Amino acid sequence: MPIHPAIVQVALHTPSHSGVGDLLSYASERPLAPGTLVRVPLGTREVLGVVWDADEATGELPEGATLRSIAGVLDGVAPLDLPWRRLVAFAARYYQRALGEIATAALPPQLRDLRPEQLARRLRRPVKAAGDNADAIQNIALTAEQESARARISSETGPFLLFGSTGSGKTEVYLRCVQEMLEADPTTQALVMVPEINLTPQLEERFVGRFAPRFGAGAVVSLHSGMTNPQRLKSWLAAHSGTARIVLGTRMAVFASLPGLKLIVVDEEHDPSYKQQEGARYSARDLAIWRGREQGAKVLLGSATPSLESWYASRPPTPEDPEGGRYVRLHMPSRIGAGALARVRRVDMNQQPRRAVFSAPLLAAITERVARGEQSMILLNRRGYAPVLHCVDCGWKSDCPHCSAHQVFHKTDRTLRCHHCGYTVRVPYHCPTCGSPDIHPMGRGTEQLEEQLGALLSEVLRPDRTPARIARIDADTTKAKGALEAQLAQVHSGEVDVLVGTQMIAKGHDFRRITLVAAVQPDGALFSSDFRASERLFALLMQAAGRAGRDAAYMAAQAVHGTQPEMWVQSFHPQHAVFEALRTHDYPAFAAQQLKEREEAAMPPFAYQALVRADARTQDVAQGFLTAATAAAHATGLPGLPDGTVILFPPVPLTIQRVANVERAQMLMESSSRAALQRFLAAWQPVLQTTRSQSEHKGLIRWLVDVDPLAI
C-alpha cells in the first residue's frame, strides 16, 4: 500500500507583491509540528521556512496533484511556539506585510543559510547554561520612590509607564523587577530593550554584573544588528532554548523566541528608533505591549519624556473620563542622592554678534568648568563640517546629483558626502560652475564645532596646567568596531574636558563629571512641518539636560566652587513654549499643551494614520500610481470610504523627494477608528496590487504601507 506524504503549510519570504500568498504547500515524509524550521525549494533556490498552523496541515494529496518536497528539517531546533507565531501573524496583519517576510526576518540571518547538518554540528558545541550559583545578588538600597514603583509593578498587572526624571534610578527598578521574576520561577525569562546599539554595552555590563554571579555567565545575552551573524545565532538559540534568562536588545529583539517570557522592559520608550524605517515598518514598543498581553507577560515602559501616545494611554481617571487610560502611570520625580536638576539658561542669539556660534556667556561658562576640571557637553544634531558648500560668485551649492539634498562638507577627509545615498566626491578647489576659488561652507556641523572650540579654548588650561582636551562623538567618529566604547571610556576617565556630538551622546549615558550641557542650534525643529518635531526636540533637550550633574557626591564636592548643573540653550526664539517648559523641567505641562493642540487638530493619539509611499523613476509616475489607486478605492467603495470614517489625502512629494535617482511620493490616510483604518488597508491591498500591474504604472519601482508613521 503506497505511503502518502503529509502536506504541510510553510511561511517563507516570497518575492515582494508576488501575489503568491502567505503560505505555500509542500510534501513531507512525516507530519511536522507548527513552528518547525524547514528548508524548502522556492523557484531555483532553497530557502528557510516555518511550518505554520493550518486547518488541514496533513492528509492525502488531491488526485493528480504534485507538490515539491521539503528539502530538510532543522530537527535540532525546537518548534517556535504558538505565542511567537501569533506575534508574527499579528505584526504581518497590522503592518500590512507578508506573513513569511515577518517570520523569516525575525530569525537570525545565519539560520537562514545553514543546512540541517551544518546546524547539527553547531548545536553539538557546548553551551554555557544559566543556573543557580552560590553567590547572592548584591542589591543597592532603593529609594522610597523606587520601592513604591517596584511594589506596584509586582502587585498589579499593568502595562506600566515609569515616568522618572533623568537620574531617578529607573534602571535599578528594571533590575529589581527582573530579579524578582527570575527568583520566583526558574523557567521565566525577561526581555529588556533599549533604542540604540550604543546603549547596549553599558546595560549589558550592569545586568551581567548583577545576575551572572547568581544565575551563571550564560544567563544574559544580547541581540542587536551590531553583532556578527554567529553571535546573533548563539544568543537567539540560547533565548529560544530557555538557557538565557535575560535578553537585552534593540527593536529587533521584540521578535526573539522566548518561551518563558514574563517581563518586557522598554527603556526610553519615547525614542523614534523603536520604529523600523525599512521593510516592515513595525513599532517594537507597540508590539511589546501586544506581546505582553498575549503571552501573559508584564510590560514596563520607562522614560523621563514619554511619548504623547503613552502619556495619554496612562492618563489617570477624572470625572469627565472615569476610565482613564489603559496603562498604570508610576512617577519617580526625584534624582538619586537628591542631586539637583540642571538649571536651564537661555541665550537670545538675536543679542549676540552676527554669525556667532558660541555666545560670550556660554563660552565663559565652559572655560570656567575646564579650569576647575569639570566636563561640558555640546550638542548639535548635525554631523560633518558644514551642511553645504557654496560659491560666493555664482551661487553654486554642493547639491547631490542623485538626491534632492546637499552634499555635506566633511573637512577631516576633505570630501563632499551625501548622507542619503552615500555618494562621495573630493572637495573641488574651485567652483565647478564658474571656476571661482571663492567657495565657502554654509552652516555648521559637529566637525566645525570641534575645530572652533579648539581655537577658542587653546589658551585655557586644566587644573594640572595642561591644555583643554576636546573630543567628538558622532556617526563619523564611531564607524570602527569598538570606537564608541573607547571614546566613552575616555570621557568617563576624565581624559576629555569638552565633548561635542550629535543626539547619540544625549541618550542614556551615565556621565558622572559633566556639569554643563549646551544645545547650540536647536531652532530648526521649532517650525518643522512635522507635527511631532516639537515633541522630539523637547525629549532630546530634556535627555541632554539629564546628562549634567548626575553624580550627587561629585556635585557636592564641586559645590565649594559654586558649581551647579546647567543646561544652556542658544536660540533666536528663547521664549518658545518648548524652551519655557524645559526651563521648569515640566514635562506634564508640555504634554498637556501638546495634547490639547493634537486633540483640536484631530492628530494622534486622537486619530490613527497610515501612509502609502510610492517610489518611481519620475514624480509623475509615483503620484499617478497613488492617484489611480485612490480612484480605484473610491470606485470599489472600500470600507470606511462611503461613510467617511477613513479620509484619503491627495498624494504629495516627500520632503526630500529624490534619493539615489528615485522619486518618492506619499499619501496620508486618517481615521478616528484604528479598526476602521485596518479594515480599509486590508481591503485596499489587492486594489494596490491590481493598480500596480497596469501598464501605465510600469515606471513604478515599489510601493509600501507605513502604519502609525512617525514622520510625515
DACORJO-V957811 format. One line per field, one symbol per residue. ss: DSSP state (@ for helix, = for strand, . for the rest). psi: psi as a letter, one per 30 degrees, with the letter a starting at -180 (. if undefined). burial: b if it has 9 or more other C-alpha atoms within 8 Angstrom, else e. A space follows every 10 residues. Layout:
BEGIN
ss = ???
psi = ???
burial = ???
END
This chain:
BEGIN
ss = .....===== =......... ..======.. ......==== ==..====== =......... ........== ===....... .@@@@@@@@@ @@@@....@@ @@@@@...@@ @@@..@@@@@ @@@....... .......... ...@@@@@@@ @@@@@....= ====.....@ @@@@@@@@@@ @@@@....== ===...@@@@ @@@@@@@@@@ @@@@@.@@@= ===.....@@ @@@@@@@@@@ @....====. @@@@@..... =======... .@@@=..... ..=@@@@@@@ @@@@@..=== ===....@@@ @@@....... .......=== ==...@@@.. ..======@@ @........@ @@@@@@@@@@ @...=====. .....=.=== =.....=.=. .....=.=== ....===... ...===.... ........== ==...@@@@@ @@@@@@.... =.....=..= ===....... ..@@@@@@@@ @@.....=== =.@@@..... ...======. ..@@@..... ..@@@@@@@@ @@@@@..... .@@@@@@@@@ @....===== =.....@@@@ @@@...@@@@ @@@@@@@@@@ .......=== ======..@@ @@@@@@@@@@ @@@@@@.... .....===.. .========. .========= =..@@@@@@@ @@@@@@@@@@ @@@.@@@..= =======... ..
psi = kkkkllkkkk kljlkkhfge lekkklkkfl kkkkfkklkl kjbflklklk klkleiflal kkkfkkkklk flkiffkkkk leeeeeeeee eeeeghlkee eeeefflkef fffkleeeee eeffkkkkkk lklfklkjlk kkleeeeeee eeeeflfalk jjjklkgfhe eeeeeeeeee eeffkffllk kjklfleffe eeeeeeeeee fefeglfgfk lljlffllee eeeeeeeeee ffekfkkkla efffgkjifg kfkkkjkhff kfffjkgkbj iljeeeeeee eeeeghkkkj kkkfilkfee eefgklklef ifealfljkk kifkkkggkk lkkkkkkjff glkkgkekle eeeeeeeeee fgglllkkkj hjlaekfkkl keefgklikk fflhllkkkj eeghlkkkge ffkklkklfl kfefgkfikl kkakaeeeee eeeeefgffk klfggllkkk lkjafefgek kfeeeeeeee eefgfkekkk laffffjfki kfgkfkkkjf igfeffhlfj ffeeeeeeee eeeeeffkhf jeeeeeefff ggkkkkjkjk lfifgkeefe eeeghieeee eeeeeeeeee ghlkgglkll kkkkklflee eeeeeeeeee eeeeefhlkf eeggfkkkll klllejfkkh gkkkllkkkk lfkeeeeeee eeffeeeeee eefkefgffk elllkjkhkf k.
burial = eeeebbbbbb bbbeeeeeee ebbbbbbbee beebbbbbbb beeeebbbbb bbeeeebebe beeeeeeebb bbbbeeeebb beebbebbbe bbbbbbbbbb bbbbebbbbb bbebbbeebb eeeeeeeebb eeeeeeeeee eeeebbbebb eebeeeebbb bbbbbbbbbb eebbbbbbbe bbeeeeebbb bbbbbebebb eebbeebbeb bbbbbbbbbb bbbbeeeebe ebbebbebbb bbbbbbbbbb bbbbbbbbbe bbbbbbbbbe eeebbbeeeb bbbbbebbbb bbbebebbbb bbbbbbbbeb bbbbbebeee eeebbebbbb bbebbbeebb bbbbbbbbbe eeeeeeeebe ebbeebbebb bebbbbbbbb bbbbbbbbbb bbeeebbbbb ebbbbbbbbb beebbbbbee bebbeeeeeb beeeebebbe bbebbbbbbb eebbeebeeb bbbeeebbeb bbbbeebbee eebbeebeeb bbebebbbbb bbbbbbbeee bbbbbbbbbb ebbebbeeee eebbbebbbb bbbbbbbbbb bbebbeebbe eebbbbbbbb beebeeebbb bbbeebbeeb beebbeebbe eebbbbbbbb bbbbbbbbbe bbbbbbbbbb ebbbeeebbb beeebbbbee bebeebbbbe ebbbbbbbbb bbbbebbbbb bebbeebbbe bbeeeebebb eebebbbebe ee
END
